[in-house]
Amino acid sequence: MTMRFDGQVAIVTGAGGGLGREHALALAARGARVVINDLGGARDGSGGSASAAEAVVAEIEAAGGEAIANAASVTDYAAVQAMVDQAMAKWGRIDILVNNAGVLRDKSFAKMEIEDFRFVVDVHLMGAVNCTKAVWEIMRGQNYGRIVMTTSSSGLYGNFGQSNYGAAKMALVGLMQTLSIEGAKNDIRVNCLAPTAHTRMTEDLGAALPLEALSPALVTPGLLYLVSRDAPSRAILAAGAGGFERAYVTLTQGAFITGEDAPEQVAARFDAISDRTGEIVPEMGIAQGMIELTKAKKAHGG
C-alpha cells in the first residue's frame, strides 16, 4: 500500500534546501500540507532570508500541493511558537515535525571558540527542543504525533573537528529516548534519522565522497517511514546512498566487582566488562541499575 499523508500537516525545519527540501517535497507529493521553515542563512548560521523557503513553497504549489513559508529561527522560541500558531490558524492541526535545521562551525576542539560550540548546540539541540515543545501539547491533544530528530554519525561515533556538532547530535538521541517514553500514551512516536547526503553541509568534503551517489532524495524514504502512521518509536535509522541501517545504544552484562582492589579489578577485567555477549538495548535508563543490582544480589547469595 502506498504511504500517504492526506489530511496531515507537517512542519519541516531547514527545508529551504538539501535534506529538508527533499523531505518537504516528498511529504507534499504524498498529500501532506507542509510548513517550509528556513531561516535562509549561510551554512554557519549567519544572515537570513525567506527566499529559500518561498522557492520550495512555489515548487510544491506548482505540483498541486499546499505549503506555507516561514523564516523563523529555531533558536527563537517566540518565533517558533508563532510559526506553530500560523500552521494551526491555517490548517487546524499538526501531525508531523521534522527537526532538520542545522549549522556547521567545524574546528578542532583546541581551536574552537566557546561561542561557536554554544551556537551549534543552540541550533541543533535547543532548536529541536523549541520546535518540539511548541507542538507537544497539540499532539497530546490529538492523541497523535510523529517527530523526527536529525542526528548524525558524527554524534553517534565521532568525527574530527566536530565536537560541537557531535555533542549536539548525540544529545538529540537522548532527547528522543525520553520523549518517546513520555509520548507513548498519546501515540506520539519519536525517532532519529542519521543521514549521509551531499548537501551544502558536506560540500567541503568534495572528492572524498562519491557525490552523485549521495543525493538527499535517497535518505527521504527513511524519513517518510519514521513519520508514517505505522512508524516505530525510539529508532535510530541511518540512511544514505540507498543504504539503510539501524543504530542502537546497548548495554553489556558486565561484571560484579567490589573490594579495596576494585579499581585494579576494573582494569584487569575490562575485556570481560566489554564483552558484548548477551548485551541488551534497555527499554528505560533504569535497566542499568537493575542489571547492577541483580549482580550485587547474586554475589551476596540472594
N, C-alpha and C positions, 0 to 999 in steps of 0.2 A: 504494500500500500504506500502511495506517495506521501511523504511527510509534508503536511500543510499547516499553515498558521493563520488561516482565515479567522477574522474577528478578533485577533490578538494584537496587542500593542507592544512594541519593543523599543527600548532605548539602547542605542549603541554609542558609547563614548569613543572619541578618537576616530570617528567614522568618515573623516574628510579624505582619507587616503589609505593605502596599504590594506592591512588585515581588516580594519574596521569598515572600510568601504565595501570590501568583498562580503563581509558578514551582513551588512545592511542591505546590499543589493540582493543577496540570496534570500534573506528573510522577506523582503518586499515581493520578490518574484514568486514566493510561495504563500502570499496572501496577507502577510503582516503589515500593519501600519507602523511606520518607523520614525522615531525621533533621531535625526542625524546630528549628534553633538560633536563639535570640533572647535577648539579654540582658534585653530588656524595659525598657530605659532610655529616657530622654527623647531628643529629636532631637539634643541637644548631647552625648549620651553619659552624662548623669548618671542616677543611680538604677539600678534593676534589679528585674525580677520575671519569674517563669516563666509567668505567666498568659497572656501573648500567645502564646507557643509552644504552651502546652497547649490554647488555644482552637482553633488551627489543627489540632492533632492530633485534637481532637474532631470537627472538620469532616470530616477525612479518614476517620476511623473510621466516622462516620455514613454516609458514602458507600460503605463496604465496603472501604476501603483500610487499609494498615498504616503507622503512623508512631510515632515517639517524640519527646518533647520534650527539649530540652537548653538550659540557660540560661548556658552558658559564655561568658565574654568572649573574643572572638577575639584580644585583646591578651595573654591569659594562655596561654602555650604549654602549661603543665601541664594546664590545664583543657581546652584543645583536644585534647590527647593523650588525656585521659580520655574525652572525647566520642567520639573515634575508636575507643578501646578498647570503649566501650559499644556502638557500632554493630557492631563485629567480634564481640563476645561474643553479640549477639542474632542477627545475620544472616550473619556469616562472610565478608563481602566489602564493598568499597566501589568502586563503578563511576564515580560522578559526584560532583564537588564544584562547587558554585556559590558563589563568593565574592561575596556580595551585601551583607554587613553594612557599615553606614556611619554617619557622623555629619556634622553641619554645624556650623561655628563661623565664620560669614561676617563678615568686616570687611575694610576696605581694608588693604593691607599696612602703611601708615603707622600705623594704629590697632591693628593686631593684636598681641596679646601672644605672645611666642615659645612659651609653653606651649600656646596654642591651635593654633599651627602644628604643633608636635610631636605633639599628641594626635591631630589629624586624620590626619596621616601614619601614626601608630602604628596607628590603627584600620583605615584603608583599605589601606595598603601592608603593614605588618607583620602585620595580621590575616590578610590573604590569604597571606602567606608562612608564617605559623604553621600555618594550616589545610592548605596545600599540602604543606608539609614533613611534616606528620603522616600524610598519606595517600600520599605519594610512593612509599615502599618497598612498600606494599601493592599499589599499581597496577603497579609494576615487576614484582612477583612474579606478578601475574595476567596480565601482558602485555596489559593493557587499562586505560584510564582516560580520562575526559573531564573537563576542568577549564575553568571559565569565570571570568574576571576581569571585574568590573563596572567599566568605565572610564566616561568622560564626555566630552561635547563641551567641558566646562569645562577638561579636561585637554588634549584634542586641539587646541583652538582658543582657549582662554582665556575668562574671564568676570570682570567687575569684582567685587571683593570676595571672590574665591575662590582666592587664591594658594595657600593650604594645600591645599584640596580639589583644585585643578587639578594641583598638583605631585604629589600622591599618586596621582591618577587616571592621569596620564601615566606615572608610574613603573610602574604595573601593565602598561602596554603593553610597556615594556622587559622586565619580568619574563616576560611571555608570550612575547616573541620568543625569549629564550634557553631557557626551559623547553620550548617546542615543538621546538626542535632537540635538546635533551638527552633528551626523552621519546619521540622518533620511533621508535627501535628497539624500544621496548616498547609501541608503539601507544597512547601517552598523547598525546592531542590537546588542545592548549591554545589557547583563543581568548579574545577580549574582546568584551563586549557594551556598547554605549554607548546607554543607554535615554533616551527622553523620555517621562515619565509624570507624572500628578498623584498625588503621594503626600504624606505629611507633610513630606518634604524640599522640596517645591516649593510648599507651601500659601501661603507669603508672597507668591508672585507673583500670586495672586488673579486679577483680571480681565485681567491681561496675557496669559493663556493661555486658549484655548478648552477649559476643563477637562473638559467632557463628552466631548471627542474624545481625551482623553489618558489613557484607562484603562490601568492596568498590564497588564491582560489582553491588550492589543493589542501588547505587547512580547514576551510569553512565547512566542509561536510561534517567534520567532528564537532564543530560549534553548533551546527543545526541539531545534531543528536542531543547534545548536552542541554539544549533549551526546548526540546520537544516534550510533548505530553508524557511520553514513555521514557523520559530521561532517567539516568541513575541519579544518585546523590553521593557526594563525597568522593567523586572520581577525580584523579589527576590524569587527564588524557593528553598525551604527547602526539603531535601531528606535524608532518612536513614532507614534501616531495612525494606525496601519495602514501606515505607510511604512517601507521597509527600504532601507538604503544601506550601502555598504562604504567605509571609510576606509583610506587607505594612508599609510605613511611612505615617501616617494620620494626619489630622488637624481638630480639633473641631471647632464648630461655635463660641464658646467663649462668651464673654460679653463685653459691652462697659462701660468703667469706666474712669472718669476724676475727677478733683477737688482736693482740698487740702488733703482730706482723701482718695485719690486713693490707697495708699499702704494698708490702713486698709480694703478698699473695695475689693482689690485683695485677701487679706487673707480671708475675710468674704465670698466671693463669689467663692472661689477656686473650690468648688464642681460643681458649675454651669459652670465655665470655663472648667472644666474637663469632663463635660457631653458629651458623645460620640454620642448622638442623632444628626443625620444629618452630622456627620463627613465626610470629603472628602479625597480623595487621589489626591493631586494637580498635575496638568499637568506640571506646572513650579513653581519655587520659588515665582514668582510674585503673585501667588494666595493668599499667606498670606497677602500681602499688600492690595490686592483688598478686601478681607474679612474685614480687619480692616477699610479701607476707607469707605466701604459700611455701616458699623456700625456707623461710625462717621457722615456720611451724613444723615442717618436716624435719629440719635439723634439730629441733628441740623435742622430737618424738611425738609431735601432735598428729 
